[in-house]
Amino acid sequence: MNTSVFFQGGTLVVQRDDEQDPLPAPFKFIKGRWRCEGYHYRELMPVLREQGIRDNVRRWKPLDLVLQETREPHDYQVEALAAWDEAGRCGSIILPTGAGKTFVAIQAIQRVKRSTVVVAPTIDLLHQWYARLVNAFGIEVGVYYGGEKKILPLTITTYHSAGDLMAEWGNAFKLIIFDEVHHLPAPSWGEAALMAPAPLRLGLTATYPEAHEQDNGRWRVDELIGPI
């Protein structure tokens, strides 16, 4: 049988006639289809390929990026990016306020060179990100919030709007970046990370949530984004 996995409404979906040939957890058989949250894409795809299931999820595109900024990163920024690379380009970078977290993210986007979405906690920070990315790469940048809904290979959204964006366009982005990632455990704010199939993830913060703070939230940052 020619079977594929596809993306729908923030979930990975495999359609089969019955549940006699089960798929691995966390897939669940619901109304003739196997479903699970989008964020499991990275861990499940190798297993699905072994079962002959084709990947029909990916819709991200190459980004032809040339950095307009000429300054070199500091040693601690280089080390942070190297650690992120070693972790499979999944995880959070913790740097003090004013230490250049946005610059580190720009370097990460430049390395990946694939469709990227940045999630910011406020509209003011969204506008700051917009200015930085336009200046850094000299390309048009999309924004998705409120009445502004222009989706491009490099797009910025807010935590409040990211869930809607991921439900419809989650498979358009290979890299997802969460600014102020310590907000993620809050109810509803982690929905975008849960729905997005993006295999590459970067969290930025100066105050990583303690274990008890994550346990009191709905989701854990290390589960949805990766290690520190």
N, C-alpha and C positions, 0 to 999 in steps of 0.2 A: 504493500500500500504506500502511495506517495503522500507522506504525512509531513506537515511542517508546523513549526511553532510561530505564532504571530502575536502582535501587540494589540490590545483592545482595552480601552478605558482604564489604563494603569495596571493591567494584568497581562501575564503571558498565557496564551491559550493554545492548547493542542486539541484538535477535534478528532475524535474516534467514535466508532459506532457503539461501543459498549465499554465497560470497565473491566473486561476480562484480562486485558494486557496492561497492568497498572504502571503508572509513571512514579518516579521517586518523590518522596516528600520534599517540599511542602505542597506539591500539586494535590488538588482535591477534585473529585469527579462531580460536576454540577451540571445537570440538564444536558447530558450528552457531550460535555466538554471538560477537559482537564484545565484547571486554572490555578494560578498562584500570583502573588504580588510581583510587580515588575523588577524589583531590586534583586531578585534571585537569579536574574539572567546570567550574570557572570559565573556563578557557581554551578548552574544547571546545564549550561550550553554544552560543555564537553560530554556530559552524560547523555544528553539528548542526541548529540551527533553519533555517539556509539550505537544508539538505537536506530540510526538511519533517519532521524527527524531533521529536516532541513531548517536552517535559520532564516525565517522570513520576518524577523523583528527589526533588524538594523535599517535605519533610514538616515543615519548621519552622513555628512559629506566632508570631503577634504577642505581645509581652510588654507588659502594661499596668503600667508602672513609674513610681513616684513616689519620687524620692530623699528619704529621711528625713534625710540629712546636710545641714546648711545651710552648712558651710564652703565657701569658694571655692577653686578650684585655684590653685596658684602659677603664675607666668608660665611657668616652664620646663615645667610640666605641660601648660599650655594649648598651648605650642609643640610639645610632643611629640605631643599628640593631633591638632593641625593637620597635622603632617607625616604622621601615620598616615592621616588623611583624604585628603590629597593623593596618597598612594600607593595609593588605592583601598581603604583600610582593610585592607591586608595589609602586615605587616612587624613588626619588633621594635623595642621601645623600651628603651634602655639608660639606667638611672639608678642612682646609687650606693645602697648599702644605707641604708635609712632615709629615702630621698627620696620615698617615697609611690607605689611602683609599683602596689600594690593599689588605691589611690585612683584612679590613672589608669585602671586596668582597669574599675573601677566606673563611671567617667565614660564609657568606651567602650561598656559594656553599656547604659547609659542612652541613649546616642545611637542605637545600633542598634535597640533595642527589638524584638528577635527572639530566638527560642530560642538559648540560649548554653550551652556547656559549658566549664568551667575544668579544666585538667589540672595537678595539683600533684605534686611529686616524692615527698612523704612523706605518711603519714597524719596526722602532727601538723600539717603545713601545710594539709592538706585541712580539718581541723577549724578552723583559723584562718580559712581562706577562708569556711567555712560561717558562722561567727559574723559576719564582716564583711558578707557578702552579706545575711544576714537582717536585720542592723541597718541596712544601707544602704537596703534596699527594703521591708522589712516584709512579705515574702512567704515562702511555703514554698519551700525549696530542696532539690532532690534530691541524693542521694549514691550513688555507685556504686563499691564496693570490697569485697573479701572477701565477707562474708555480707550486707552492706548493699547492696541494689540497688533503690533507689527513683529512678525516672527522671521528671524534671519538666522543663518548658521552661527552667528554670535549674538546672543540675546541675553537681556537682563530682565529679571522679574523680582517680585517681592514674595516673602513667605506667604502672605495672604493670598496672592494670585497664583502661586506656583502649582498648587494642586490642580486647578483648572487647566493650566498649561500642560502639565504632565499627563493628565487624563487623555488629552487629545493629541499632543505632540511629543510625548515623552520619549519615543523612540527616534526622534530627530537629533538627539544630542548624545555624543559619546562621553563627554566630560561634563559633570555637574559640580559647581563650586558653591559652597554655602558660606557666606560671610556671617560672622558672629554665630558660628555653628553651635555655641552653647545654648542657643534658643531652641534647638531641634527637639529636645525631649518634651517641650510644652504640647498640650493637646492641640491637635490639628496642624501644628507647624511642621511636623515630620511627615505629613502625608506625601509631599512631593518626593522625598527621598525614598519612601516606601513604593511609590508607583513607578518611578523612573527606572528603566532598564540600563541606564548609563553604566558601563563597566568601569569607568574611571571616575573617581570622586575625590574632592579636596575640601576639607573644612578649614576655616580660618577663625582664630579667636585669640584673645589675650587671656581669657579666663575659662579654661576647659572645665566643664561641670564635674563635680565630685561624684563618686560612685553612688552615694545616697541620693544625690540630686537626680541622677539618671534613673535610679530605681523608682523614684517617686513620680517620674514622668511616664509618658505613654510609650516612648521608644528610647533606646540607648544609642548614643552617638557612635560608639565603636562598632555596633552591629550594622548600622545603616551607612556609615562613611568609611570605617576602617580604623586601624590603630593610630595612636599618637605618634 
